[in-house]
């Protein structure tokens, strides 16, 4: 099976440097497998390869222009989406949105809209990536305010307030989930520590000591029974005397 996976993915690996739609089409064709097991193994192999390759490429182009970095980031967003790596897809999507925001900051026609940030943040929230969701909702609020300023704050104020409230509510939900996750992590850590302490306390007394304590307990019970029997016999003797 490993040989089959290597052969199946080698074509995409050889073409990925191109970073074009053709590479994505090859990737899509590679993900067509005859059975579920093979598909899962191929996807897992490609996910690992893409993570390493994406990091290497993004580090290599750090000094390049915003346009070049944006093109690369958007390519990997699509690639990670195809192989089902949600976390990496969202991470690169955030990178792409930030790059677009940087490039078109003074161009309201091309800059990232509040709706794009909102959709991104909501996807992050529903997929369990709460910290990045909070950042997304913050950017959505900031962009929404910028769009209002550009429009001269005209229009339906009730609708605008409703949008802001909706974004803030979801942001608060994401923040609460971060706190909840932290509490759960601390609770789990505490329980593990207590279990370890209990094991250590139990191991303080060696097996021989535990056996000795058990023998002493049984000996004490026997002596008490003997004493009670002796006292009972004495009473009988006393009552039988004329």
N, C-alpha and C positions, 0 to 999 in steps of 0.2 A: 504493500500500500504506500509506504513512503516514496518509493521510486515512481509510482504512478502520479502522486501529488507533485513531486519535483518536476516531472515531465509536463504536467498539466499547467503549472504556474510559470515555467521557465520562459515562455513566450511573453507573458506580461512583464516579467522581471527585465527582460531584454529591451522592452519598448517603453518602460516607464519614464526614462530620462526625457523622452519626447514631450511628455506632459500635455498631450493634446487629446481631443475627443476620440481619436483613433485608439489611443492607449486605454481609454475608458471602455470603448467598445470591445476591445480584446479582453479586458478584465471581466466584462459582463458575460462574454462567451465562455470564459474559463470557469465561471461559477455555475455552468450548466452541468450537473452531475447526474449519473444514472440512479444513484440511491442516496438516501438521507445521510448515511454514515460518511460516504465519500465527500458529500457536499460540506458537512460540518468540519471535516478534517482539512479540506481545501480552504474553507473560509478562515479557520483558525490559523493556518499557515500564512495566508495572505494578510491577515490582521497583524500578526507579529512582524512580518516583513515590512508592511506599510508604516507601522509605528516607528520602527528603526530608521527607515528610509526618510520619512517625513521629518524626523528630528534632525537627521544629518543634512538634509537639503535646506531646511529653515535656518539652521546654524550657518550653513555655507553662504546663504544669500543675505545675511543680516545687514551687510553694508550696501546692498543693492538698492535700487530705487523703489519707491512705494508701488509703482505699477508692476514691477517684476515680482515683488513679494506678494502682492495681491493676486496675481495670476496663479502663482504656485499654491497659495493658500486655498483658493477656490477649487483648484484641481484636486487637492487632497480632501477637501470637503466632500466632493462628489465620489471620490474613490472610497473613502471610509463609509459613506452611505451605502455604496454597493455591497461592501463586504459585511455590513451590519455591525460596525464598531461605533455605537452611538456616542460613547464618551469622547473618542478621538474626533468624531465628526463635529460634535458641539464645540470642542476646544478649538479646532481649526476654523469653525464658523465664527466664533467670537473674534479670533485673530483677523479674519477677513473683514468683518464688520468694523473693527477698530481701524484697520488700514483704509477702508473706504471713507470712514468718518474723517480720518486725517487728510486724505487726498482731496475730498470735496467739502471741507469744512465751511468754506465761504460760498458754496454753490448749492443753493437750496433745491435745485432741480435734480442733482445727482447724489447729494449726501444721504446717509442712512435715515430713513423715516422712523418715526416713533412706532409705527405699525410693525416694521421689520424687527426692531428691538423687542417689542412686546411679544411677537410670535416666537422669537428666539428664546426669550426668558421663560415663556410659558412651556415651551418644549423642554427646556432644561429642568424646570420645576417638576413636570410630570414624569420625567425620566430619572428623578432623584438627585440631580446635581444642583443642590440648593444654593451654594455659595455663588456659583456663576449665574444662577437665576436672579439673585439679588442685584448683581452688577447689571444684568440685562434690564431689569425693571428700573433701576436708577437711570440708565441711559435712555430708556423709553420716556421717563418723566422729563428728563432734560431736553430731549428732542421735541417732545410735545410742547413744552414751554417755548422753545425756539420757533416752532411752527406757528404758535399763537402770536408771538411777537412779530413774525414776518407778515402775518395776516392782519396786523393791527388790532388784535383782540376783538375782532368782530365775529358775529354769528351767534349760535345758540349757546348761551352760557350754561344752561342746565345740562346740555349734552356734554359740554367740555368738562364740567365738574364731575359728571358721571364717569367719564373716561379716566380722569385722574383718580377718583375713588376706587375704580376697578383695578387700576395698576397698583395703587398703594395697598389694597387689600391682598392682592396676590404676593406682593413683596413682603408684607407682614407674615403671610403664610409660609413663604420660603424661609424667612428669618426664624420663625417659630420652629420649623423643621430642623434648622441647624442647631438650635438650642436643644431640641428633643434628642437629636442624634448625639450631642455632646453628653447629655444626661445619661442616655442609654450606655454610651461608651464608658462613662465613669462608674455606673452601676455594675456593668460587667466586670470592669477592672477590680472594683471593691469585692465582688463576690468571689472572683478568682483568688484575690489576696487572702480572704477569710478562709477559703478552702485549703489554701497552702498552709496557713497558720495552724489550722486544725490538724492537718496531716503531720506537721512538725511536732505539735504537742503530743499526738498519739504515739509518735515514734521516739519520744524522750525515754519511755520505759521499754527496755528490751523485752524480748519474749520470755526469757528466764525469770525476770522480775514479775511479769504478769502471771506466770505459772506459780511463782512463790506466793504471791498475794492471794491467788485462788486457793492454794493449799491451806494457807493460814485461815482463810474465811471458813473453809470446810471444817478445819480443826476446831475453830471457835464454836461452830454449831454443834459439833459432837460433844464438846465439853459442857455446853449449856444443857444439852439433852441428858447427859449423864448426871448433872447436878440436879435436874428436875426429877429424874428417876430416883435418885438417892433420897431427896426430900419426901417424895411420895411414899417410899418404903418406910421411912422413919415415922411418918404419920400413922401408917397402918399398924406398926409395931406398938406405938403409944396407945392407940385405941383398943388394941387387943389385950393389953395388960389389965387383970382383974382389979 
